[in-house]
Amino acid sequence: MTADIRIQKIKQLIIDRLNLKISIDDIQDDSALFLPVEDKGLGLDSVDALELAVGIMNTFDVEVTDDDMHIFEYVNTIDNFIAEKLELAS
């Protein structure tokens, strides 16, 4: 899976799992997940992060533990985490 496809899947996962009323184009690769929307973030909270962790495990077949919650800072940090996990698994 290429990085571009993986990023698009992550963005779609964020939209679908959190029922956001935005499009993939509204999410930048460096969008901060927890910053408020008015500060150009997505305005997520800790419950949203848990929902995303489940979605990542189901979609990409990688384990996300409590120690991995730091990955939910930006879309890019999620992508880097998944890429590393997939590389280790291959």
N, C-alpha and C positions, 0 to 999 in steps of 0.2 A: 504494500500500500504506500503510495507516495505521500509526502508531507502535505501537499495541497488537498488531496482527498481526505486525509486524516483531519486536517483543520476544518474542512467543510462539515465532516461528520460530527466533530466536537461542537461546532456552532449549532448545527441542527439538533443535536442532543440537548444542548442548553435550552433552546427554544421549546422543544417538545416536552422534555421532562418537567420544565418549570412553567409550562403554559404561557409563555411570553407572547405578547401581541406585537412582535417585531419580525423582521426578515433577517436572513443570514447576512445581507449587506449592511445591516445596522450594527453588526458586531465586528469590531476590528480585532486583528490578531493580538494587539496589545491592550485590548479592553480590560480594565480592572473590574473584577467581578463584584467586589464588595463596596466599591465607591458608589455614592448615590448617583442616580441618573443625571441630576443637574450638574454633577461634576464629571460627566462623561463616562460613568461607570454603569454597571448593570443593576446595582442596588440589591444584590443577593444577600442572604443571611446564612447562618450556620445550618439551618434546616435544608436550605437549598443546596448547600455543599454536600450534605449527606445524600440527598436525592441524586445529585450529579455523580457521586461516588458509585452508587448502585448502577446508574446508567452506564458509566464507564466500564464497570466490571462486566455488565451484560453485553455491551456493544463491542468492546475490544478484547474481552477475555483476559483482562489483567487484574490482579488483586490490588485494591486500595485499602490500606490499613489506617488506623487512627493516626499513626506517625506520618502518614502521607498527606494529611489535610493541608499542608503548606502549598500544595500544587494548585490550589484554587485561587491564587492571587490574580493571574491573568490567563487568557486563553492560551497564550504561548507556553506558560508553565505547565498547563495540562498536557499540551501537545508534546513537550519535551519529556515529561514523565512517561507518557504512553509509548513514545518512540524508544526510550531506554528500556522499558519493560519488554516491548516486542523484540528488541534486539537481543536482550538477554535470553529470551525464550527460544530464539532461533539457533 
